[in-house]
Amino acid sequence: MSTDFPNEAPRKAGQRILSLWFPYLAAERLLRQRLGRSWRSRPPAHAPLVLSRQENNARRIAALDERAEALGLKRGMGLADARAMHPGLDVVEADADADRRLLESLADWCDRYTPLVALDGEDGLFLDVTGCVCLFGGERAMLDDMLARFFHQGFEVRAAIASTAGAAWAAARFRGRLLVAPGEEPALLTPLPPAALRIGPETCGRLEGVGRRSAGGVMAMPRAPLARRFGARLLMRLDQALGRLDEAVSPRLPVPP
């Protein structure tokens, strides 16, 4: 088995990246408005909530809360089908701009931990916490403090810290909460699905079509055929996650002097 990986890794010495994922951010925006910011401390009964938007000629689920997800509903599902299955759904129009403003406000709030905070898509943040965690009693203590504060503000958060943004992202979304020690990135990624490499669903489908149903299976493929068949972006994401290619967290706000 040949992976043909380069021998040298340009990872920054001591770098630690925190990935935060808010899987129900859009629904939580509405629930906080309706029920108060501390609604998770005493969650009242409410109908399963979905947010919908028009896509081409159909209305589809853009976001949902835990109760709707527990019913088997998923993002991208047709709203008519969802309502036929569960007539009691609470359906609200999606508002991407409002969701973005909320995510930006959460990024501002995270400045208390580090000034290096970057937006990650529509529902995530990256924090470069290199050299910061000692101020909070270490990585685990900092995570405990941060997640407890988010909970009391009405947010469900998945979080992980690793030496690369890619590994932290994968751990947050596919393991829920984890501290990944330096050098443990391959062991983390190996059993996870290809989507853990931050690649699109089309590439994931093509990989699974040739029997590569895990990131470990992707890592086992020779690099040259992998690039020819699936494109350079897959190699880039793999190398970033493993720390063989540098990926800086670009803060959304200027870093104070």
C-alpha positions in Angstrom: 0.0 0.0 0.0 1.5 3.3 -1.0 0.4 6.8 0.1 3.3 8.7 -1.3 2.9 11.5 1.3 5.7 14.0 1.7 8.0 13.4 4.6 8.0 17.0 6.0 4.9 18.7 7.5 4.8 22.5 7.7 2.4 22.5 10.7 3.1 25.4 13.0 4.7 24.3 16.2 2.2 24.2 19.0 -0.7 25.4 16.9 -4.1 24.6 18.4 -7.4 25.3 16.5 -10.9 25.1 18.0 -13.8 24.3 15.7 -17.3 25.2 16.8 -20.4 23.8 15.0 -23.9 25.0 15.8 -26.1 22.3 14.1 -29.4 24.0 15.0 -28.4 27.7 14.8 -31.3 28.9 12.6 -33.9 27.2 14.8 -32.3 28.4 18.0 -32.4 31.9 16.7 -36.2 31.6 16.6 -36.6 29.6 19.8 -34.5 32.2 21.8 -36.7 34.9 20.5 -39.9 33.1 21.5 -38.8 31.4 24.7 -35.9 33.4 26.0 -32.2 33.0 25.8 -32.1 30.4 28.7 -34.8 28.2 27.2 -32.6 25.1 27.2 -32.3 25.2 31.0 -36.1 24.5 31.2 -37.1 23.5 27.7 -40.9 23.9 27.4 -43.0 21.8 25.1 -43.1 23.1 21.5 -44.0 21.7 18.1 -41.1 20.4 16.0 -39.7 23.4 14.1 -38.5 23.6 10.6 -37.4 26.5 8.5 -38.1 26.3 4.7 -37.0 28.1 1.6 -37.9 28.0 -2.1 -35.5 26.0 -4.2 -36.4 26.0 -7.9 -40.0 24.9 -8.0 -40.3 23.3 -4.6 -40.1 24.4 -0.9 -37.5 22.5 1.0 -36.3 22.3 4.6 -33.4 24.6 5.0 -32.9 24.1 8.8 -34.6 22.3 11.7 -34.5 21.8 15.4 -33.7 18.6 17.4 -37.4 17.6 17.7 -37.9 17.8 13.9 -34.6 15.9 13.3 -35.7 13.2 15.8 -38.7 12.6 13.6 -36.4 11.6 10.7 -36.7 14.9 8.9 -33.6 16.2 7.1 -32.3 19.4 5.4 -33.2 19.4 1.7 -36.3 17.3 2.2 -39.4 18.6 0.4 -41.7 20.5 2.8 -44.8 18.9 1.3 -43.5 15.4 2.1 -42.4 16.5 5.6 -45.9 17.9 6.3 -47.6 14.8 5.0 -45.5 12.7 7.4 -46.0 15.1 10.4 -48.9 17.6 10.0 -48.1 19.3 13.3 -44.8 20.8 12.2 -44.2 24.5 13.0 -43.0 25.9 9.7 -41.2 29.3 9.4 -39.6 31.0 6.5 -35.8 30.8 6.6 -33.8 34.0 6.9 -30.2 33.5 5.9 -29.3 37.2 6.7 -30.6 36.9 10.3 -28.7 33.6 10.7 -25.5 35.3 9.5 -25.9 38.2 11.9 -26.3 35.8 14.7 -23.2 33.8 13.8 -21.2 37.1 13.6 -22.4 38.0 17.0 -21.3 34.7 18.3 -17.9 35.3 16.7 -17.7 38.6 18.5 -18.6 36.9 21.8 -15.8 34.4 21.3 -13.3 37.2 21.4 -13.1 36.7 25.2 -11.1 33.5 24.5 -9.0 34.7 21.5 -8.9 37.6 19.1 -8.3 35.1 16.2 -11.9 34.1 15.4 -13.0 33.2 11.8 -16.4 32.3 10.4 -16.7 28.8 9.0 -19.6 28.6 6.5 -23.1 29.2 7.7 -23.0 27.5 11.1 -19.5 27.3 12.4 -16.5 29.1 13.8 -12.8 28.6 13.9 -10.8 29.9 16.8 -7.0 29.9 16.9 -6.4 29.2 20.6 -2.6 28.7 20.3 -1.1 30.0 23.6 -4.5 31.1 25.0 -5.7 28.0 26.8 -3.4 28.4 29.8 -5.4 31.5 30.7 -8.5 29.2 31.2 -6.9 26.3 33.0 -6.1 24.2 29.9 -8.0 23.0 26.8 -10.6 20.9 28.6 -11.4 23.5 31.2 -11.7 26.1 28.4 -14.1 23.9 26.5 -16.2 23.2 29.6 -16.5 26.9 30.3 -17.3 27.8 26.7 -19.9 25.1 26.2 -21.6 25.7 29.5 -22.0 29.4 28.6 -23.4 28.6 25.2 -25.9 26.2 26.7 -27.2 28.9 29.1 -27.5 31.2 26.1 -29.7 28.6 24.3 -27.3 27.0 21.9 -26.3 23.4 21.3 -22.7 23.3 20.2 -20.3 20.6 19.0 -16.6 21.5 19.6 -13.2 20.1 19.2 -9.6 21.2 19.4 -6.8 19.9 17.2 -3.5 21.0 15.7 -5.2 21.6 12.3 -8.4 23.3 11.3 -9.3 20.3 9.2 -8.9 17.8 12.1 -10.8 20.0 14.5 -13.6 20.5 12.0 -13.9 16.7 11.5 -13.8 15.9 15.2 -16.5 18.5 16.0 -18.9 17.3 13.3 -18.3 13.6 13.4 -17.3 13.0 17.0 -19.2 15.7 18.8 -16.5 16.8 21.3 -12.9 15.9 21.4 -9.4 17.0 22.2 -7.1 15.7 19.4 -3.5 15.4 20.5 -0.8 16.6 18.1 0.0 13.7 15.7 -3.3 11.9 16.2 -4.9 13.4 13.1 -4.6 10.2 11.0 -6.1 8.0 13.8 -9.0 10.5 14.1 -9.7 10.7 10.4 -9.3 7.0 9.5 -12.7 5.6 10.5 -14.7 8.8 9.6 -16.6 9.1 6.3 -15.0 11.0 3.4 -17.2 14.0 4.2 -15.0 14.6 7.2 -12.4 15.9 4.8 -14.5 18.9 4.0 -15.3 17.9 0.4 -18.5 18.2 -1.4 -21.2 15.5 -1.7 -20.5 14.8 -5.3 -16.9 13.9 -4.6 -18.0 11.9 -1.6 -20.4 9.9 -3.8 -17.7 9.2 -6.4 -15.3 8.0 -3.7 -17.9 5.7 -2.2 -18.7 4.5 -5.7 -15.2 3.0 -5.9 -15.3 1.5 -2.4 -13.6 4.4 -0.5 -16.2 4.8 2.3 -13.8 6.2 4.9 -11.1 8.9 5.1 -8.7 6.1 5.8 -9.6 4.5 2.5 -8.8 7.8 0.8 -5.5 8.1 2.6 -4.6 4.6 1.5 -4.8 5.6 -2.2 -1.7 6.7 -4.1 -1.6 10.5 -4.5 -1.2 10.8 -8.3 -4.2 8.6 -9.3 -6.2 10.2 -6.5 -5.5 13.7 -7.9 -6.2 12.6 -11.5 -9.5 11.0 -10.6 -10.9 13.3 -7.9 -9.1 16.6 -8.3 -6.5 18.6 -6.5 -8.9 20.0 -3.9 -9.3 16.5 -2.3 -5.5 16.3 -1.8 -5.4 19.8 -0.5 -8.1 19.1 2.1 -6.4 15.9 3.1 -3.0 17.5 3.5 -4.6 20.4 5.5 -6.3 18.0 7.9 -3.1 16.0 8.4 -1.0 19.1 8.9 1.1 18.6 5.8 -0.2 21.8 4.3 -0.6 25.0 6.3 -4.1 26.5 6.7 -4.2 29.7 8.7 -7.3 30.9 10.5 -7.9 34.4 9.1 -9.7 36.4 11.8 -12.8 38.4 10.7 -11.7 41.4 12.8 -8.3 43.1 12.9 -6.1 41.7 15.7 -5.4 44.4 18.3 -1.7 45.5 18.7 
